[in-house]
Amino acid sequence: SERAVELPPRFVERLVQELLRLAGPAEEVPFVRWRALHALAELREPWPDTELVVGGYLFLQDQVDLVRFQAARLFARLTQHPAAIKALH
């Protein structure tokens, strides 16, 4: 059975920063980008700051379909975040 793991907030912030870096356009391997976005989408609330939302919005414009799909999945998980809803519109 799956159990949520409680992580210290500082660790989560660091993890999000690293995953955003791996999902970014500087990463040339699409597999790495979409797996990083997948991991971001699996994080539980409370969500980190709006940098995640802004980054996710940029990933919706990736050249690779699967990366865009994972970015959309991430936004679906962020629907409680006002900045995510604004970015989607």
N, C-alpha and C positions, 0 to 999 in steps of 0.2 A: 504494500500500500504506500501511496505517496504521502509524505508529511512535509509541511512547510518548514523551512529552516529559518530561524531568526538570526539575522546578521546585524552586527553593529552598524549604525547609520554611516559612520565614516568609511567602513568597508564597502557598503553599498554605493556610496558616492564614488569611491575609487574604482569600483567594478564598472559602474555606468560610464565613467570617463574612458576607461580602457575599451569597453565594448563600442562606444561611440567612435573611438579612434579606429578600431578594427573594421567598423562598418563604413567608414568614410571613403571618399574618392581616392585618397592616397593609397589605399589598399588595392592592389591590382588583381587579386584573386577573388572572383565573384563568390566562390564557395565560402571564403572567410567572411565576406561582407554579409551574406544572407544568414550565416550561422550566428554572427554577432547580433544581428537584428532579431533573430529567433530567440536568443538568450535574453535580450532586452524585453521582448514581449512576455517572457516567462516570469519576469520579476514581479513580485507582489507589492501591493501598496504598503506604506506610503511612497508615492512616486517622488523621485528627485526633482530638482528644479526644471525650469522650462527649457534648459539647454537640450534635454532629451527630446522635447517636443519639436524644437527648431531643427535639430539634427534629423529627426524622423521625417520631417517635412521634406528636407533635401533628399532623403533616400527614396522618397516617392517618385523622384525624377531620374533614378538610376537607369542605365542602359539595359540592364539585365532584368528580365521579367520576374525571376524568382526573388531578386532583391526587392523589387517594387512590391511584390506580394507580401513579403515579410514586413516591409515598412507599413503597408496597409493593415496587416495583422496587429502590428504594434500600436497603430492609431486606434484600432478597435478596442484594445486593452486600456487605452488612455482616455476613454470617453468621459470619465469623471473629471478630467483635467480641463478647465476652461480654455487654456492656451491651445490644447490639442483640438478642441472643437472649433475655435477660431481659425486655426491653421487649416483644418479640413475645408472650411468654407472659403 
